[in-house]
Amino acid sequence: MTTPERAPRNKTLTLTDTERRRLALVLDAMQPSTQETHHLQGPAPAGAEEAETAHENAPLERLAPEHLYDRILNHDLFCLLPRLPAGFADLVIIDPPYNLDKDFHGSRFRAMKGEDYAGWLAGWLPGVLACAKEGASVYLCGDWKCSGAFEAELAKHAVIRNRITWQREKGRGAARNWKNCSEDIWFATIGEGYHFDVEAVMQRRRVLAPYRQDGLPKDWQEEAEGRFRLTHPSNLWDDITVPYWSMSENTDHPTQKPEKLIAKLILASSRPGDLVFDPFAGSGTTAVTARKLGRRFCTVEQNREYCLWALKRLELAEADRSIQGYKNGVFLGRNAE
Ligand SMILES: C[S@@+](CC[C@H](N)C(=O)[O-])C[C@H]1O[C@@H](n2cnc3c(N)ncnc32)[C@H](O)[C@@H]1O
């Protein structure tokens, strides 16, 4: 793929031909070898048998969990799923193609009738959820159109805990409809004994009515930029900026998620060292954010170029672990930096 010309201040990630060749070698070395495929362990995820029949030419034998740590797997998820072991992930973040026409650089996803999309979802979601450990958390991202199908299918296999709605300020106005600028993230757990660290995802908000008790600030601090309070995060997120050209995390991926959004999910629902699984990895936001936050990852993406972008982002993360909008263990308001 050729990289488009960029304006000087445009920070969108680019790959030179030399980088592309070097990273392609790194990516190939990350793919499971035939030797590793012989280390079969544990049962295959439920639902895998049917998928296996549907994909008789699946390229891999079932993999051992230790061969999945910190891997970007450049595969078609539906071929790979029968080869993934059950219960290897502590946290699963799923950002599948929504029910929209979308061109993922050559691979087109076509909008379907609602019931066909629900059937497509039912073909892989059980297998993906079977990759999660007992007590793992699962987040499933979508828009209003696929949200209903997500709730119905998720409820069959996991305990639904909440639905987060986040405001994405990017979006086209419509002449005969309301402009769509929100998305949902379904939060579910496998069973009851799940981990949730609310202290890790506290939100810094500007205080509009600074109340004092005995002359002293009540639950807020005076800072150089004004008065702020730390609040518990709600299920309505209005502090997220969608990646754009002047942000260093930006790539040319058409539906890239912000690192700040993924950071909230990882910090709330995993511990350092845990394994985060993302079956539709795109530009690698989950892998990169997991690395920045000291978690391991396993991601799957069918587009080779996207995997190379993810690898370059991982290399950049070695030198710069910062996440825009997250500072000193606290999430800042939108555009606060
Ligand atoms: C909504 S995007 C994910 C974006 C990602 N969260 C990010 O931040 O870049 C969905 C991704 O799934 C990939 N995809 C679609 N079908 C796939 C399949 N069968 N196997 C693997 N990847 C697939 C697409 O190429 C696309 O990059």
PDBQT file of the ligand as one rigid body, heavy atoms in Angstrom, charges set to zero:
ROOT
HETATM    1  C1  LIG A 401     -14.012  -1.921  13.577  1.00  0.00    +0.000 C 
HETATM    2  S1  LIG A 401     -12.444  -2.398  12.960  1.00  0.00    +0.000 S 
HETATM    3  C2  LIG A 401     -11.445  -2.468  14.424  1.00  0.00    +0.000 C 
HETATM    4  C3  LIG A 401     -10.677  -1.203  14.672  1.00  0.00    +0.000 C 
HETATM    5  C4  LIG A 401      -9.727  -1.282  15.848  1.00  0.00    +0.000 C 
HETATM    6  N1  LIG A 401     -10.440  -1.324  17.107  1.00  0.00    +0.000 N 
HETATM    7  C5  LIG A 401      -8.744  -0.094  15.867  1.00  0.00    +0.000 C 
HETATM    8  O1  LIG A 401      -8.692   0.645  16.868  1.00  0.00    +0.000 OA
HETATM    9  O2  LIG A 401      -8.055   0.101  14.879  1.00  0.00    +0.000 OA
HETATM   10  C6  LIG A 401     -12.720  -4.058  12.537  1.00  0.00    +0.000 C 
HETATM   11  C7  LIG A 401     -11.489  -4.762  11.981  1.00  0.00    +0.000 C 
HETATM   12  O3  LIG A 401     -11.815  -6.137  11.800  1.00  0.00    +0.000 OA
HETATM   13  C8  LIG A 401     -11.089  -6.619  10.694  1.00  0.00    +0.000 C 
HETATM   14  N2  LIG A 401     -11.767  -7.842  10.270  1.00  0.00    +0.000 N 
HETATM   15  C9  LIG A 401     -12.980  -7.953   9.666  1.00  0.00    +0.000 A 
HETATM   16  N3  LIG A 401     -13.286  -9.252   9.450  1.00  0.00    +0.000 NA
HETATM   17  C10 LIG A 401     -12.246  -9.975   9.951  1.00  0.00    +0.000 A 
HETATM   18  C11 LIG A 401     -11.973 -11.357  10.032  1.00  0.00    +0.000 A 
HETATM   19  N4  LIG A 401     -12.821 -12.262   9.543  1.00  0.00    +0.000 N 
HETATM   20  N5  LIG A 401     -10.822 -11.766  10.607  1.00  0.00    +0.000 NA
HETATM   21  C12 LIG A 401      -9.940 -10.846  11.094  1.00  0.00    +0.000 A 
HETATM   22  N6  LIG A 401     -10.134  -9.524  11.023  1.00  0.00    +0.000 NA
HETATM   23  C13 LIG A 401     -11.270  -9.086  10.480  1.00  0.00    +0.000 A 
HETATM   24  C14 LIG A 401     -11.127  -5.479   9.695  1.00  0.00    +0.000 C 
HETATM   25  O4  LIG A 401     -10.048  -5.570   8.778  1.00  0.00    +0.000 OA
HETATM   26  C15 LIG A 401     -11.031  -4.277  10.613  1.00  0.00    +0.000 C 
HETATM   27  O5  LIG A 401      -9.689  -3.809  10.707  1.00  0.00    +0.000 OA
ENDROOT
TORSDOF 0
